[in-house]
């Protein structure tokens, strides 16, 4: 019987070995490596920008968690309906969104994804399948179920995806959404990035068991629990659950055990803020880096050499640096946007 414990998945000293890429499509793995590096470099620019005062609002970073969004998005298409939360830079970028427009949004520029009006936590890129993120914990979960139900009614084979954290599962609307999705057999995929912390509180102080997948089981929803720092395992699990949903067999629940290197918000590690999070623990989790483990797996089979790796790393670093520079040079919204984008005269509504 499942005791809903993660076992060694929650132990940072475990699963530090290379990722087994035997039998995998090399080009797809290299594309995933590029995307994870793209996201990693982007978030480090954001961390530095926030620290240096270039970014005015809070920034929630997911460095160390890149394999979740990249693995799931590899099984999605542009017509799917993806929803995020307050830590969603990786989710929107993994769907193919523009680096420059993401940076511009967070810098408050007119060229941003939301015209500079939303910042880090209000992202939108529907042309790439990302329908939105909000800072209200669990706020987009029922929207993803609604979007999934719409896809079912349209008989188009698309899915609705909800990214949420382990803390969001403590909100009542998540349980209502799980129940509704199952009762309506909506093709909704719930992706829990369980990084063991909700804000500054460890899961052991909030939940009797580590695995939130027990709530999927309670609602008769198929689930998978995986090492969220192994992009191969994440993608394989996502493929099974998404395929199940596309086939009209109802929702799925993917729990990815991972860890954020930075603290809850901004560039700090949040080690000495009264929580059970030590420098040694963060260091151990860094050894489970999804990027370096994938590289090690590719190198072990001779699928990438030092020169190829250096070229990919330089390419991604340059792409991110150029996008950041361009976004910084972009214009801010006009002052008129303060009213024109949030208020419309009733008589003007057609």
N, C-alpha and C positions, 0 to 999 in steps of 0.2 A: 504494500500500500504506500502511496506517495506521502511522505511526511512534509512536503512543501519546503524543504530546505535545499539550498543551492549546493551544499557540500563544498567540494574544492573549487567550484566556479566562483565563489565569493572570497577565496583565499588568494591574495595577490602574489603569493610565492609560487602558486601553481599556474599552469598554462602559459609559461613564458617561452616555451619552445617554438620553433618555427612552425608555420602553417603548412599543412600537407596539401600540395597543389597537384598531386598525381592525377592525371587524366583530365585536368581542367583545360579550358580553352585559354591559351597563353595570351592572345590579343585582348580578350575580355579581362583577364587578370591585370594586364598592363594598363588598360583603360581605368580599372578600379584603383590601381596604384596612383595614377595621375590625378584622379579625382580626390582621393584622400589627401594627397600632398597639396592639391589646390585649396582644399578646405582648411588644412592645417596652417598653411602659410597665411591664408586670409584671416583666420581667427587670431593669429599672432599679431598681424598688423592692427587688428581691432583692439587687442589687448594693449598694445603700445600706444595706440591713438587715444584710448580712454585714459590711460595713465598720464599721458602728456597733455591732456586737456583739449585735444582736438575734437573729441566726441563729447557732446553735452549731456546725453542721457545714459542710463545704465545699460550695460552690455553683458548678456549672459552667454558664456562661452562653453563650448563642448569639446575642447581639445582632448584627445584621447578616445573619443567616442565615434570617430569618423566612419568606422566600418559598418555601423548600424544603418545610417542613411544611405551609404553607397551600396551596401548589399541589398537592401530593400528596393531602392530605386532602379537597380539593374533589372528588376523584374516588372517594372512599371512602364506605362506608356503615357504620352502627352495628354491623352483623353481621360486618364484616370483623375480622381479628385483627391488631392492630398492636402491635409490640414496639419498645422504644427501648433506650437505653444510659444513660451517665452524664450526657448533655447533652440531656435530653428534655422540658424544660418546654414548648417550642414544639410538640412532637409531641402531648402530651396536651391542651394547650389548643386546638390546631387541630382536634381531634376533638370539641370542644364541652364540654370539662370545666369544672368550676366554678373560677373564680378564687379564691374564698374558700377552698375546700377544698385547692387547691394551696398557697396561702399558709399555711394552717393546718398542712398536712403539713410544710412546710419549717421552720415555727416550732415543730414538735414538739407540736402541739395535738391533742386527742382528736377534733376534727372533721375532721381531715385525710383525704386520700385513702386513706392506709394507717394511719389512726387515730394518726398522729403517731409511728409506730414505724419509719418508713423514711427520712424526710428527703428531701432533694432528689433522690437517686439511686435510690430505691426507690418508684416511682410506680405506681399501679394505678387504672384506671377502666374495668373491663370493660363496664359498661352503655353506655359511649360508644365501645366498640371498642378501648380501650387495655388490652392484656393484661399490660403490665408493663415495667419498666426495671430494670437492675441495673448496678452499677459495674464488674463484671467485663468487661473488654474482649472483645467478641464473644460474651458469654455467652448472649444471647438470640437469636442468629442461627439456631442449629439449632432453637430453640423455634418460631420463625416458620415454618420449613420444616415442622415437625411439625404446626403449626396449619393450614398450607396443605394438607398431605396429608389431614388430617381433613376439611377443607372439600371436598376432592375426593371423598373416600369418602362424604360426606353428600350430595353432588351438589346443593349449595345455591348455587353460583355465587359464593361468597365467596372472598377472597384472604387470604393471610398476608403481612404487611409487616414487613420488618426494616430499621430505620434503623441505620446504622453509619457510622463515620468512616473516613478513609483509613488511619489507624493500625490499625484493627481488621482490615483486609484482610491484615495481616501475621501474623494468627493462623491456625494450621492448620485450625481448625474451620470457618473461613469457606470454605475451599476444599473441604472435605468436604461442607459444606452446599450449595455451588453444584453440585457433582457429583451429590449425592443428589437435589436438587430437579429437576435436568434428567433424571436417569435415571427418576425416578418421575413426571415431568411434573406436579409439584406446582404449584399456582397461587401461587407465592411471588414477591414483589416485593422485590428488594434495592435499597435507596436509600442510596447512599454520598454523604454530605455531605463532599465533599473540600474542606476549608478549608486545605489545604497544610501543616498542622501536626499532628503527633501529639504531644500534650503540648507540649514545648518544642523539638521537632526538626523542621526543615523536610523536606518530602518528598524534596527533592533529596539529602539526606544519608541517606535510608533506602531509596529505590527508584531503579532505573535509568531508569524512565520515570514521567511524572506520572499518566497515566490508569490507574486500577485496573480500568477496563472491559475491559482486555486479558484479565483472568481470566474474565470472562463469556464472551468470545469463545472462550477455550480450552475452555470447557465447553459450547459450542454454545448459549449463551443469548443471545437478542436483547437489545441494549443501546442506550441513548441517552446522549449526553454533552451537557449543556446549561449555559447560564449560570444558575447557581443563584440569582442575584439578579434574575432576570426571572420573575415569578410566572406570566406568560402562557405562556412557553416551558416552565416546569416543569410546569404543569398540562397542557399539550398533550402533552408527552412521557409524563407519568403516565397520561393517558387512553389513549394508544396501548398502552402496556405492560400496564396493568391490564385493558383490554378484551381483549387477547391472552390474558391469563391466565384471565379469566372465561369465555372461549370454549373453555377446555379445551386450550389450545395450549402450556401449560407456563409456566415462570418467565420473569421479565424483570428487567433490571438498569438502574437509572437512576443515572447519576453526575452530581451537581450541583456545579459549581465555585463555591465561595462563600468567605466569610472571616469569622472571628469578630473583633469589635472588641476585646473583652476578651481577656485571656490565657487560659491553660489553666483556671485556677480562680480564683474570687472576682472582685473588682472591678478588679484591676490590669490594665494593658495588656501587661505582660511585655515591655517594650522593652529594658531593660538587665539581662537575665539570661543573657547569653552565647549568645543565639540570633540568627539572621539575621532580625531583625524590628525595623524602625526606625520612628520617629515619622512620617517621611515616607511610609513604606509604609502604615501604618495610616490616615493622613490620605487617601491616594489611594484606598484601599478604601472609606473612608467616602463618597467621591463616587460610588461604585457602589451606594449605599444603595437596597435594593429598594423601600422605601416612597416616597422622594422621586422615584425614577424612574417609579413607577407614577402618582404624583400628576401629574408633568409630562406623562405621556402622556394622562391624562384631561383635563388643562387644555388641551392642544394642540388637542383636538377639541371643546372647549367642553362637556365632559361633567360638569364640576364647576367651581364658581366659588369665590372666596375665602371667602364666607360659609358655603357648604356644607362646605367643608374645615374651617373653624374650628369649626363645629358638631360634625362627626364627631370631630375631635381632642379637643374638650372633653368629649364624651360618653364616649369611651374612657378618657381620663385620669381622669374622675370615677368611672367604673365600677371602675377598678383601685384608686383611692385608697380608695373605700368598702369594697371587698373586703379590702384590707390592714388597714384599721382594725377591721373586724369580726373578722378572723382573729386579730389581736393580742389582742382582748378574749375570745376563745374559751378554754375551760378546757384545762388540760393533762390527760393521761391520769391515772387514779388510780395510786397506788403499786402496787396489786395487779396492774396490767397488766404489771409487770416479769416476773411469773411466769405469770399466767393466759393471757397471749397468746403465750407461747413454750413452755409446758410443760403437758402433760396426763398425769395418772396413767394407766398402762396399763389399769387396771381400769375407768377411766371411758370408754374408747373402746368405742363400741357397733358 
